[in-house]
């Protein structure tokens, strides 16, 4: 079974906002590396962390510890800048997801314009691939962006699910359904183009099912909601509940992971 076939859907847990809480008062607590280890125990398949230019949550030292101490693949979210490229090449995470970044945004507001930024992105993608780091691009569900990923040589894309989640939260059912249809089409198109397709941003217990049910998706990356829910039920329980929801959306019994999904 490959990551693009119906079956096991990987869960990447983003632990950025454990670091956000830590940074609110300084010091070392709560520790995002401890959160990553708890995530592993609860059924996460990977850890995602976004090292932002302003270091508002994850710090450079966190990246080194996440890479060395956790035992799960590390997916480093990064802007397409020389500084972040240098950091990625130094730490050698399993994967790097290139995301758009504006200093004034509260959270990532949309997908990367891979098509419009082709000439800027190409040397960064090439350097990462030369270092045997798996490259993904965080994009909107748009055929043009999928084709740009192929042109750039990025083997993975992550579809931005934020518009769908926002419409679902606002009970704008027609918009919700339209966004789901766009995501489903992009997942199909991405696989047809030879890409591995992931998805994430804003997913919750209430919104994950129809996304997880898309058989073309190989991985979901979820963070802010899981960290927030941990306040009420604990981090491990939050992740296990999400893991169960994902498995049930894929047809019930949890499928067996195989080497080519790692």
N, C-alpha and C positions, 0 to 999 in steps of 0.2 A: 504493500500500500504506500503510495506517495502522498506528500502533503497536499496535492491538488485533487485527490480522489475522496469520495465520501468516506467518512470514518473519523479518525481521531482529529480533534481540533485543539491545537496548542493554545495555552493561556500564558501570555507574558504579563507579569505584574509590574506596573510602574510604581516605584517607591519614592518618587520626587517629593511628595507632600508630607512624608515623614520628615524629610529634611527641612521643608518649609516650617513645620512646627518647631523643630530644633532651632532653626535660625531666628525665630521670633524672639528668643531670649538669649541666644548665644549658647556656648557650652557644647556638650556632647550628647544631650538627650532630648528626644528619643533618637536612637541610632538607626539610620537607614539600612545599615548592613545587618543589624539584628532583624529588622523587618524583612529583608531579603531572605534570610535564613528561615524565618517563620513561614514565608511564602513558599519556599521550597518544600518544607515539611507538610504544608497544606495542599500541595498538588500543583503548584505553578511549574511551568515547563521552562521558563526563562525570566530574567529580570530586565526591565527597561528603566533607563535613567537618562534624563535630559540635562546635559551640562550647558546651561545658558551663559551667554556672554557676561551678564551681570551677576552670575553665581547666586541667584535669588533662592535656590534650594540646594541642589546637588553641588558639591564642591569637588575640586580636583582630587583631594585625598580620598573622597568617597569612591571615585572611579577606580582608583588603584585597589582599594579594599574589596569592592564588589567583584572586581576581576579575579582577585587572588584568594578570597576567603569564602566565597559562597557556594561554589560547585555547580552553578547553573550557567547556561550561556548568557552573556551580557550583551544586550542591545543598547548601544549608545546613541541616543538621539542628539543630533548636532546640526548647527547651522553650517552653511557652506562657506566657511571662512578659513584663511590660512592658519589661524590659531587653533581652531577645532580640528583641522586636518592633522596638525602637528601632534596634538594630544591623542587623537585616535591612533596614529601611527606609533606613538610611544607606548600606549597601553595595550594595543592589539585586542580589542574586544571581539567577540564572536561575530557581531554584526554592527553596522552603523546605519541608522535611519536618518537621512538628510531631510530636515524640516525647515519651513520658513520661520523666520524669527524677527520680531520687532521689539525693541527694548520696552516700549510703552504698553504692549499688549499684556493682558492679565493671563491669558492662556493662548495656545496656538489657535489662530482665528480661521484658518483655511488651509488648503493644500498648497504645496509647492508648485510654482509655475515651471515645471520641468521643460516644457516646450520653449517658453520664452527665455529661459536661462541656460539653454543648451551649451553655449560656448563657455559659460562660466562653470557649469557643473562638470563638463566632460573631463577636464584634468583631475578634478577631485575624485570623481568616480574611478578613474583609471588608477590613481595612486592607491586608493583603498583596495581595489581589486588586486593590484600587484602585491600588496601586503597580505593577501589571502584573507581579507576582511569582507564578509558578505554585505553587500550594499542594498539598501532599500530606499525608496523615495516615498515620502508621505504626500499623497496627491488627492485631489478631488476625483470623484467618480466620473471621469471624462475620457472619451476615446483618444483625444489628442494627447492627453497627458500619458496615457498608457503607451501609445506609440513612441512618445518621447523617451520613456523609460527604456524601451527596447533599443532605440537609437543610441542612447547613452551607455548601454551595456549593463544596466542595473538589473539583476535577476529577480528582484522582489519589489513589489509596491505595497504600500499600506493605504487603504482607502479611508478617507476622512468621513467618519460617521456622525459628525457634530450636527449637521443640518437635520438629519433624520431624528436624532435624539431631542433636539430643540423643538421640532414640530410635534413629536410625541408628548413631550412635557407640556406644551401649550395646548394640547388636544386639538391641534389643527390636522384632522384626520386625512383630508385630501392631500395636503402637503406631505404628511408623514408617509402615506402610501406611495406618492410620487418619488420621494427620496429613497424609499426602500427599493422601488423598481429601478432607479438609477444605479443603486449599489449592486443589485443583483445582475444587471446588464454589464456593469463594469467588471464584476467578478468573472462572468462568463467570457467577456472579451479579453480580459487579462490572461486567463488560462489559454485561450485560443492563440494568443500571441506568444505563448511560451513563458509567461511570467508566473512566479508564485505570488499569490494574492493574500494579503493580510487585511485587517480592518481594525479601527479603533477610534476613540475620542467620544467621551460622554456616555458610554454604555453603562447601563444599570441592570438590576434584576428585572425591571419592568420592560426594558427595551432590547435585551440581548437575544431573546429567543429567535425572532425572525432573521437576525443577522447570522447567528450561529448555525441556523438551519441551512444556510447557503452552502451547498456541497463543495463549491469551488474554493472556499476559504480554507487556508491552512492554519491561520493563527489569528487570535484576537489579543490586542494589547489594551489593558484596562488598569487604571490607577486611581484617579481622584475619588471615584465613587467607593472603591474598595477601602481606601484609607479612611474616608469619612464614615462608612458603615462600621468600621472597626471600633469607633468610639462607642457604639451601642452593643455590638455582639462579639467584638474581638476580631483581630486580623485573620487568624486561621479559620474561624467560622465564616467570616465574610468570603474568603477565597474558596473555601469548600462549597459554600452555597452557590457561588458563581460557577465553579467547576461542574457541579451537578446540573445546573441549568443549561450549560453548554452541551453536556453529554446527552441530556434528555432531548434537546433540540436536534441533535444528530441521530435520534432514533432510539434512545433508551440506554442500552448497555454501553459502557465505556469501551471504546475500541482499543486495541493493543497498539502501543507505539512501536515503530520499527526504526531501524538505523537511519533510513533515508529521510526520516522526519526530524532528525536531530538538528 
